C-alpha cells in the first residue's frame, strides 16, 4: 500500500469489533453507532484515508492519482455534497421506509437465506443497482434481484468520515440516513454469503466485482462484524429481508398511490402473461357452462318428437349437459374455497411471524417496525 501523506488525522476514533453473539440484548448493549462497525485491520478497500489538512478540516483522500469515490468515478472526493448525494441515491430506500410495518403485506422473509440456498429454491439471481430492488423476489419469473456490494462501504476511512460528529460536511439527518441504510445493506450480505460456495457464486454474478483480490477468508472476517448489528440500528426496509415483488406492486396502488412499485417487463404481453392462467380458467369454465346450456335449450326445442330413439338420445344429452354445468360450478367453487383457504393460512402465518418479529424488535428497543 502506498505511504500516506504526512497529514494529521482528523480524529482518533477507536475501532469497534462487533460481538458475534446472536443475542439481540447483548448486541444492543455492545453496539456503538458513533464508531466504524469494523476495525481498520479488517477493511477490504484500503485506498482511502480520512485526514485533516491545513485548508480542508475534514476530507477523504485517495492514495492513488484519481481522487474519486470507489465505484463512482464521477464523484469527486473534494466535493462533500457529491459524496453524500451519491451515497443516498446508491443506498437509501425512502419509499420502502415510508411503508414501514405495511411491508408485511408484501410477504417478507426476515431470515435471509444464503445465495446457494436461493438457487436450490429455483431462484435466478439478477444484478440490479437500484437499492429499492435489492432482495426483491419476482415469484412468477423466479428472479431474485441483488445489488452489488459497493467498495466504499468496506473502507474504514469512509466510515470515519461518515460517523465523525465534528465533520460539518455531513449534517445529522443525512448521517443517520446513510448509517442505518448502509448497516442494513451490509447485514443482508452477512446472510447472503456464509460459505465458500456463496462467495464463489457472488463473484460469478459480479456482486463482488470490486474485490477481485480478496480471499474468502478475508471477506468473511470483514462481513462477520455485521452479524451482530441489532435491528434497532438499521433502516425499516432491511428489517424485512426478502420481499415479494408482485405483492409489493399490488399494495403500492393502495399505499403509495402508484400503479406499481417496480415493473421490469418491456412489453405488455410479458406483463399480462402472468394473468393468462386465471383468464384461461375462467374462459374454460364459462365456455363449458354456456355450451351445456345451448345443448339443453336445443334439446327442449325438439323434445315433443315421436321418435323414441331420438328422445332417448336427447335425454342423455340433457343429462350430460346438466352434469357438466353442475361439475363446472362445483369445480369453480372448490377452487375459490381452496384459494381462500390458502390465502387465509398464509395471512395467519404472516401474522404469527409479525408477532414474533415485533416482539424481538421490542426487546431490542424498537417500538414499531
HUBELTA-V31638 format. One record per backbone hydrogen bond with DSSP energy under -0.5 kcal/mol. NH is the residue of the N-H (numbers start at 1). CO is the residue of the C=O. E is the energy in kcal/mol with one decimal. If there is no record, write none. Layout:
BEGIN
NH & CO & E
NH & CO & E
END
This chain:
BEGIN
7 & 5 & -2.7
8 & 52 & -0.5
13 & 11 & -1.1
16 & 36 & -0.7
17 & 15 & -0.6
18 & 16 & -0.8
18 & 37 & -0.6
27 & 23 & -2.1
28 & 24 & -2.3
29 & 25 & -1.9
30 & 26 & -2.1
31 & 27 & -1.7
35 & 32 & -0.9
42 & 39 & -1.5
43 & 40 & -1.2
44 & 154 & -1.4
45 & 154 & -1.2
46 & 44 & -0.6
49 & 61 & -2.4
51 & 49 & -0.6
51 & 59 & -2.2
52 & 8 & -2.4
53 & 51 & -0.5
53 & 56 & -2.2
57 & 55 & -0.6
59 & 51 & -1.7
60 & 77 & -0.5
61 & 49 & -2.4
63 & 47 & -2.6
67 & 65 & -0.8
68 & 66 & -1.5
69 & 72 & -0.7
69 & 75 & -2.3
72 & 69 & -2.3
75 & 72 & -2.0
76 & 74 & -0.7
77 & 67 & -2.2
79 & 76 & -1.4
80 & 78 & -0.6
82 & 79 & -0.7
83 & 79 & -1.6
84 & 80 & -2.5
85 & 81 & -2.3
86 & 82 & -2.5
87 & 83 & -2.3
88 & 84 & -2.2
89 & 85 & -2.2
90 & 86 & -2.5
91 & 87 & -1.5
92 & 87 & -0.5
92 & 88 & -1.6
97 & 93 & -2.3
98 & 94 & -1.9
99 & 95 & -1.1
100 & 96 & -1.3
102 & 99 & -2.2
103 & 100 & -1.9
104 & 101 & -1.7
105 & 102 & -1.9
106 & 103 & -1.7
107 & 104 & -1.2
109 & 240 & -0.9
109 & 242 & -1.8
112 & 110 & -1.1
115 & 192 & -2.4
118 & 114 & -2.0
119 & 115 & -1.9
120 & 116 & -1.9
121 & 117 & -1.0
122 & 119 & -2.0
123 & 118 & -1.6
124 & 142 & -3.8
126 & 144 & -2.3
128 & 146 & -1.9
133 & 130 & -1.3
134 & 130 & -0.7
134 & 131 & -0.6
135 & 145 & -3.0
136 & 133 & -1.7
136 & 145 & -0.6
137 & 243 & -3.2
138 & 136 & -0.6
138 & 143 & -2.9
139 & 137 & -1.0
142 & 138 & -1.6
143 & 138 & -1.6
144 & 124 & -3.1
145 & 136 & -2.5
145 & 143 & -0.5
146 & 126 & -2.4
149 & 207 & -2.6
150 & 148 & -0.6
153 & 150 & -0.6
154 & 151 & -1.8
155 & 152 & -1.3
156 & 154 & -0.5
159 & 155 & -1.5
160 & 156 & -1.9
161 & 157 & -2.5
162 & 158 & -2.3
163 & 159 & -2.7
164 & 160 & -1.5
165 & 163 & -0.7
167 & 164 & -1.8
168 & 166 & -0.9
170 & 167 & -1.1
171 & 169 & -0.5
175 & 171 & -2.5
176 & 172 & -2.2
177 & 173 & -2.4
178 & 174 & -2.5
179 & 175 & -2.3
180 & 176 & -2.5
181 & 177 & -1.8
182 & 178 & -2.4
183 & 179 & -2.4
184 & 180 & -1.8
185 & 181 & -2.2
186 & 182 & -2.4
187 & 183 & -2.0
188 & 184 & -1.5
189 & 185 & -1.1
190 & 186 & -1.3
191 & 187 & -0.8
191 & 188 & -0.7
192 & 188 & -2.2
193 & 189 & -2.2
194 & 192 & -0.7
199 & 195 & -2.1
200 & 196 & -2.8
201 & 197 & -2.1
202 & 198 & -2.4
203 & 199 & -1.8
204 & 200 & -2.1
205 & 201 & -1.5
206 & 203 & -1.6
207 & 202 & -2.9
208 & 202 & -0.7
209 & 206 & -0.7
211 & 208 & -1.8
214 & 211 & -1.2
219 & 215 & -2.2
220 & 216 & -2.5
221 & 217 & -2.1
222 & 218 & -1.6
223 & 219 & -3.0
224 & 220 & -2.1
225 & 222 & -1.4
226 & 223 & -1.7
227 & 224 & -1.5
229 & 226 & -0.8
233 & 230 & -1.6
234 & 231 & -1.2
235 & 180 & -1.3
239 & 235 & -0.5
239 & 236 & -1.0
240 & 237 & -1.5
242 & 109 & -1.6
243 & 135 & -2.1
244 & 106 & -2.6
245 & 137 & -2.5
245 & 243 & -0.6
248 & 244 & -2.2
249 & 245 & -2.6
250 & 246 & -1.9
251 & 247 & -2.4
252 & 248 & -1.5
253 & 249 & -0.6
253 & 250 & -0.9
254 & 250 & -0.5
255 & 251 & -2.8
256 & 252 & -1.5
257 & 252 & -0.6
258 & 252 & -1.7
271 & 267 & -1.4
272 & 268 & -2.7
273 & 269 & -0.9
274 & 270 & -0.5
274 & 271 & -0.5
275 & 272 & -1.4
276 & 272 & -0.6
276 & 273 & -1.2
279 & 275 & -2.4
280 & 276 & -3.2
281 & 277 & -2.2
282 & 278 & -2.4
283 & 279 & -2.6
284 & 280 & -2.6
285 & 281 & -2.3
286 & 282 & -2.5
287 & 283 & -2.4
288 & 284 & -2.3
289 & 285 & -2.0
290 & 286 & -2.8
291 & 287 & -2.3
292 & 288 & -2.2
293 & 289 & -2.2
294 & 290 & -2.0
295 & 291 & -1.9
296 & 292 & -2.2
297 & 293 & -2.6
298 & 294 & -2.5
299 & 295 & -2.3
300 & 296 & -2.1
301 & 297 & -1.2
302 & 298 & -0.8
302 & 299 & -0.6
303 & 300 & -1.1
305 & 302 & -1.0
308 & 306 & -0.8
311 & 307 & -2.1
312 & 308 & -2.3
313 & 309 & -2.1
314 & 310 & -2.7
315 & 311 & -1.9
316 & 312 & -1.8
317 & 313 & -2.6
318 & 314 & -2.8
319 & 315 & -2.6
320 & 316 & -2.7
321 & 317 & -2.7
322 & 318 & -2.5
323 & 319 & -2.4
324 & 320 & -2.4
325 & 321 & -2.2
326 & 322 & -2.5
327 & 323 & -3.1
328 & 324 & -2.2
329 & 325 & -2.6
330 & 326 & -2.5
331 & 327 & -2.8
332 & 328 & -2.6
333 & 329 & -2.6
334 & 330 & -2.7
335 & 331 & -2.2
336 & 332 & -2.1
337 & 333 & -2.7
338 & 334 & -2.7
339 & 335 & -2.7
340 & 336 & -2.6
341 & 337 & -2.6
342 & 338 & -2.7
343 & 339 & -2.5
344 & 340 & -2.7
345 & 341 & -2.5
346 & 342 & -2.3
347 & 343 & -2.4
348 & 344 & -2.6
349 & 345 & -2.3
350 & 346 & -2.4
351 & 347 & -2.4
352 & 348 & -2.3
353 & 349 & -2.4
354 & 350 & -2.9
355 & 351 & -2.5
356 & 352 & -2.3
357 & 353 & -2.7
358 & 354 & -3.0
359 & 355 & -2.1
360 & 356 & -2.1
361 & 357 & -2.5
362 & 358 & -2.3
363 & 359 & -1.9
364 & 360 & -1.3
365 & 362 & -1.1
366 & 361 & -3.1
367 & 365 & -0.7
END
